[in-house]
Each structure stands twice: as C-alpha cells, then as structure tokens.
Amino acid sequence: MGQIGNLKNRGFSQNLYSQSATPKEMLGTVRFDQLGRRWIYCKAGEALSKGKVAVAKKLTAAWVNEAGIPAAGLAAGEISFTLTVTTGTAIDENEFRGGAFQINDSTGEGEQYIIDSNSAMAKNGTTVTITLVEPLRTALTSSSEFTLCHSVGYEVTHEASTAFLPVCIPPIDVTSGYYFWGQQSGLAPVLMDGTPAIGRLVGPSNAVEGAAKALATAGFPAIGYVYETGVNTEYSPVYLGIGG
C-alpha cells in the first residue's frame, strides 16, 4: 500500500516523539529514520495510546463513485474546480488535503491527483471546491465518476475490528485532534491479543481494541510479523510492514 505525501529525510518541523495541535506537515507525508524505519504523519481521530494499532477512517459513501463533474466538464490543465456530492455529510475545510481525487469510471478513469486543499461544506450542502497539487492531465466529462479520498493518516483511530485499513503504531499517547508521527516499519512494541508464535503474521484484533492478533491465514489486513512469541495483554515486539 503506497502513501500520499512527500518522501523527505531531513528538515521536518516535528520530531518523532511529539504531538502538535496544528499540522506541521501534509498528512500522509512519510519519513525514514537512521534505522530505516518508516513513519507517516497522521491526525488522531480520538485519543490514541502508544503501542496500539491505529487504523484509517472509512470513506463516506457521499463522496464515493460520485457523478458530480460540472455539466460543461473540466478541461485538461484545470487545477481548482467545484464538484457536486451527495448531501447529508459535512466536509471540513482541508479535510482532503494530502488525499486523492480519483476517477473511477468513464473519461479519465484510472487517474489520480493529490489534493492540496478543499473548501468546507455544511451538512446540508451539495458542492465542494477542491484544489489539486497538479493540474488535470485529461479533460473530464459530466459522465466521469469520481471519489474523494482522505489521506490515510486523517483521523486515525483504534478499533476492535478487522474491517479497517491499518495505518501505523503511535509511539506516544496522542490527544484527540492532534498531529503525530506513526510508525509503519521496523521493530515496535505492539499490544497483543493472544500468544502468536515467532514469525506469525499479525493484524488488527476483532475483539480487543488496538491489539494485534495472529491471522488465520496470510492475508489482509496485516501489520507485520511477530519477532518474539507474543504475550497476551502485553506489548510484544513486532517487525512492522505497513504501507511499504
């Protein structure tokens, strides 16, 4: 799973073991430390605990497979435009920053563009204006269907479910709404549900919020491999492989 954002190895405005009430990087930005561990910049959707699996916020149906391109279409080269989406769900200003504008069907299908900013929309609103990092490569028509995707780092949470995309392991406790770096690769202590053996592939538990549990078969969603036999209810070493 790839991540949206800038790959940088120096010059970051926030260190790995701090949190911030305001964003210091674009959500989804990734960095590597001197040990080669991968980190992703995230926003907490609730209070988070260090060592627990954090997962991505699910997309809202109101902006998935939408047919809301303007009737006149959008010309190649346009970078800022207004889209119509299904009413009933509010959109915060810059909620999609660092996320993606994807074309799902018809003209332009299979293309993706990074979102630089978006306007706010009230719950009873019907339109949202987005600005892309790069201009449209292909002209779109009113039949082009699109999806607006958050950055995977947007409002991550702990869940007792396998129905969410795993994003990272927070290295610190994080206040709800704050920004932080979450670990995606390399060794990390992770809360265990059960006693998975060395080398077992583990993923989010469907019973214990934020815990990792052995997968019945090699599959998805996985977060990595057990480095030493897990101890139930304790934090055991896992060699992470999220988003690599």
N, C-alpha and C positions, 0 to 999 in steps of 0.2 A: 504494500500500500504506500503510494507516494504521498508527500505532504506539500501543500501550497505554502510558499514563503521563500525567503532569501536564505541561501546557504552562506553563512559567514563564520569565520573562525576567530575573529577579534573585533574589538570596538563595540561590544554590547553595552547597553545602558543599565542593565540589571544583572546582578550576579546570580549564580545558580541556586543559592540558598536564601533568597529573599523574596518578598512579595511586594506588590505595588498596587495602590488604589487606582492608579492611572496607567494606561498602556505605554510601555517603553519600546516595544517592537510591534510589528504587524503580527496578529495571531497566525499561528502556523509556521512562523519562522523557525528554522532548525539551526542548531549549532552543535559542534563537537568539542569535547574537552581533550586534555592531553592524554587521556587513556583511550581515546577513540569512542567514548560513549556518546550517543546521540540524545539531544534534548529538544523538546518542542515547546514553543511559547503558547501558553493557554490562559483562558479566563475561567475562574471557578464559578460553576452554576449553583453551588451550595457550599457549605463549609466542608473542606476536604481534609483527610487525615494522611499523614506521611505513611508510605509503605502499602497503601491500598490502591487497587486498580481504579483508575479514572476512565470513564467512557464518554463517547461523543453524544451530543444532543441529537435526537432524531429530527429529521427534516419534517416540516409541517406540510400536509397534503395541499394546503392553499397555494404553495408555490412550487409544486412538483408537476411536471408534464402540463404546463400551462400554455394556452393558446392566446397569449396576450400581447403579441407583437402588434404595433400600430398598423391600421389598415393600409397605410401607404408603404409599409415595410421599412426596413432600415438599410441604409447604403453601406457598402464596404468603406471602411475608414472612420465610421462614426465611433465615438468613444463614450458619449454620455447620452442617455435616452430614457424615456418613461415607458414602463410596462404596466399592463393590467393584470392583476392577480385576483384570486378568489377572496371575497370579503370574509370577515369574521375573525381574523387573527391580526393583531397589531404587529408592526415591524418597528424596531428601534433604529434610531439613526446609526449608521455604520455597523449594523448587525451582521452584514455580509462581507465586511472588509476582510480581505485575506481569503475569502471563499471563492466560489466559482459560478459563472454564468455558463450553463451548458445547454447545447442544442440537442434535443432528444429525437426529433423527427422532422421530416421534410427538408426544405432547403437549409443547408448548413449543418445537418445532423452529424453528430460525432465530434463537433468542435467544442472547445472550452476556452474561457477567458477569465483571468484573475480579476476580481472586483476590488477597486480601490476605495470606493465609498458608496453609500446609499442614503436616500432620504428616509425620514421617519414616516410611518403610515399608521393612522388610528385604526382601532379595531373594526370600525365600520367603513374604512377606506377601501379604495379599489385600485389605486395606482401607486407605484413606487419608482423613483428615478435612481438609476444606478450609473456609476462612472467606472469605466474599466481601466486597468493598468495599461492595456494595449488596445489599439483600435480593432474593430471587426475586420476579419480577413475576407469574409464572404457576406454579400448582401443577403439579408433575411426577408422573408415574406410573411404575410399575416398567417400563413399556414405553418410556419416554423414553430414547433413546440419547444419550450424551454423549462429548465429547472434552476432555481436559485439555491446554491449550497452554502451553508455556513462553512467557515474554516472548521476543520475537525477539532481545533483547540477551543472553540467557542462554547462557553458554559458547560464544561465537563462536570460530571457527577459520579458518585458511587452508586451502583445498582446491584441488587441481588437478582441478576438476570443474565442470560447468555444472548439476549436479543438486542444488544448494543455493541457498537464498534469500540474495542479497547483503544485508548489513545496513549496513556502514559501512567507512570507511577510518580506521584508527588514526593519530593524528597523532604518536604516540610509540611506542617499543618498550614492550610490556606484559608483565609477568611472568604466567605461568600462574596462574589463580585470582584475579587482581587485577581491580579495577574501574576503568573509564576512560570518557572521552567519545570516541565515534567520530563522524567527520564524515559527513554524509549529503547535503549540498547545497553548492553554490558551488564555487569553484576549489580543486583539491587535486592534489598530485603523486602519480601512481599508477604502479606498476611496469607496464611494457609487455611484452607478448608479441607481437612483430611491429611493423609500422610503419603503424598506421591513419592515414588522412588526416584533415585538419581536417573537423570536422563528423560524422565517423563515430560511430555508436552502438557502444559497447563494453560488454562484460560479462565475467564471470569466465572465465579461460582454462581449457580442459580438459587442458592439457599442462604449464603452469608454475604451481606453487602460489602463490596470492596475486596473480597477474598479471591484467591486463585485456587483452582481445583483441577485435578488430573482430568484430561479429556479422555473420553471412552475410546476414541479413535483419533488419529492425526487429522486435524481439521481446523475449522474456523469457528468462533474467534479464538485465536491463541495469543499468548503474550510472551512465551518463551519456554525454556527447558529448566527443570529442577537441577541445581548444582550439587545439592546435598539433600538427602531424604528429608522431606518436609515434616514439620511438627505441627499437628493440628492446633489451631487458635494462636500459633506463634508466627513470628516473621522469619522466613527461611530464605536462603539465597537462591535467586532465580537468574539465569542468564537470559536477559530480555532480548526480544527480537520484534519489536513493534514498529511498524512504519518504515522498515529498512528498504 
